[in-house]
Amino acid sequence: MKKGFWCAGALALGLTAALAGEAAAQETGLAGMHSWTRAGGRTCLLDHFHDGSGSGPTRAAAMRAAIGAWSDFTAFEYGGRWGSYGLAVSKRGGCSGGPGNFSCNVSARPCRR
């Protein structure tokens, strides 16, 4: 009877470890292929940038669209915790166009807490 409990316990521990590993893999997505660094209490990609672009009738709307594109793609690729543009570092961006037709681009290194 004790042998059965030991086997069940070992199986449960193995399953827990496997699920924890799977959760970690889902959390980081492809981020594990890049080097990481610490910056201001955040974990950031060391030298890998992501870009986003968007357009809109105003400069503000186009910038929101560009940041949204950056966030959506980054979260898709690395997991939701990496998709916050507010946590990103080394931000660059700019807009062009005129009233009624602006285009904006952003670039930044993803970070997570």
VMD Tcl script that draws the C-alpha trace (Angstrom):
set ca {
  {0.00 0.00 0.00}
  {2.84 2.43 0.82}
  {4.39 1.78 -2.58}
  {1.17 2.97 -4.24}
  {1.21 6.23 -2.26}
  {4.86 6.85 -3.16}
  {4.13 6.29 -6.85}
  {1.09 8.57 -6.75}
  {3.10 11.24 -4.91}
  {5.97 11.06 -7.39}
  {3.51 11.27 -10.28}
  {1.83 14.32 -8.73}
  {5.17 16.06 -8.18}
  {6.25 15.32 -11.74}
  {2.97 16.62 -13.14}
  {3.22 19.79 -11.01}
  {6.77 20.43 -12.23}
  {5.74 19.85 -15.84}
  {2.80 22.26 -15.53}
  {4.99 24.89 -13.88}
  {7.48 24.58 -16.74}
  {4.68 24.87 -19.28}
  {3.30 27.97 -17.54}
  {6.75 29.54 -17.57}
  {7.12 28.78 -21.28}
  {3.74 30.37 -22.01}
  {4.68 33.38 -19.90}
  {7.86 34.15 -21.79}
  {6.83 32.92 -25.22}
  {9.80 33.54 -27.48}
  {11.46 35.99 -25.07}
  {13.77 33.20 -23.89}
  {15.69 33.39 -27.17}
  {16.88 36.91 -26.30}
  {19.26 38.17 -23.64}
  {17.59 39.92 -20.70}
  {18.69 42.66 -18.32}
  {17.28 44.43 -15.27}
  {16.22 48.08 -15.60}
  {14.45 50.04 -12.87}
  {12.85 47.01 -11.20}
  {11.84 45.51 -14.55}
  {13.16 42.64 -16.63}
  {13.83 43.89 -20.16}
  {15.14 42.50 -23.40}
  {18.77 43.57 -23.59}
  {19.05 44.68 -27.20}
  {15.94 43.54 -29.06}
  {13.43 46.17 -30.17}
  {9.84 45.80 -31.31}
  {8.09 48.24 -33.63}
  {4.52 49.36 -34.12}
  {2.83 51.63 -36.61}
  {-0.59 53.17 -36.89}
  {-2.58 55.87 -38.58}
  {-5.50 58.10 -37.68}
  {-7.23 61.42 -38.24}
  {-5.19 63.09 -35.47}
  {-1.61 62.74 -34.28}
  {-2.90 61.41 -30.92}
  {-5.10 58.79 -32.57}
  {-2.27 57.65 -34.83}
  {0.11 57.39 -31.86}
  {-2.45 55.36 -29.88}
  {-2.79 53.02 -32.88}
  {1.00 52.62 -33.15}
  {1.36 51.89 -29.43}
  {-1.55 49.45 -29.64}
  {0.11 47.63 -32.53}
  {3.39 47.46 -30.56}
  {1.59 46.13 -27.48}
  {-0.54 43.59 -29.34}
  {2.34 42.06 -31.27}
  {4.71 42.03 -28.29}
  {2.11 40.32 -26.07}
  {1.37 37.81 -28.84}
  {5.03 36.94 -29.26}
  {6.24 36.94 -25.64}
  {3.15 36.71 -23.43}
  {0.85 39.30 -21.92}
  {3.24 40.52 -19.24}
  {5.66 41.74 -21.92}
  {3.07 43.75 -23.85}
  {2.95 46.90 -21.73}
  {4.35 49.84 -23.69}
  {4.32 51.79 -20.44}
  {6.95 49.41 -19.01}
  {9.09 49.39 -22.17}
  {12.46 51.17 -22.34}
  {14.52 52.85 -25.07}
  {11.36 54.24 -26.64}
  {11.52 56.06 -29.96}
  {8.74 57.29 -32.17}
  {7.52 59.87 -34.56}
  {4.62 60.94 -36.72}
  {4.12 62.41 -40.15}
  {1.20 63.63 -42.19}
  {-1.33 66.33 -41.60}
  {-4.84 66.98 -40.34}
  {-7.09 64.05 -41.11}
  {-4.25 61.72 -42.10}
  {-1.42 61.07 -39.62}
  {0.91 58.07 -39.52}
  {3.02 57.22 -36.45}
  {5.72 54.68 -35.65}
  {7.11 53.55 -32.29}
  {10.01 51.32 -31.32}
  {11.00 50.08 -27.85}
  {12.60 47.24 -25.92}
  {9.91 45.15 -24.15}
  {10.00 44.81 -20.36}
  {7.92 43.06 -17.69}
  {7.66 43.34 -13.89}
}
mol new
graphics top color blue
foreach p $ca { graphics top sphere $p radius 0.5 }
foreach p [lrange $ca 0 end-1] q [lrange $ca 1 end] { graphics top cylinder $p $q radius 0.2 }
display resetview
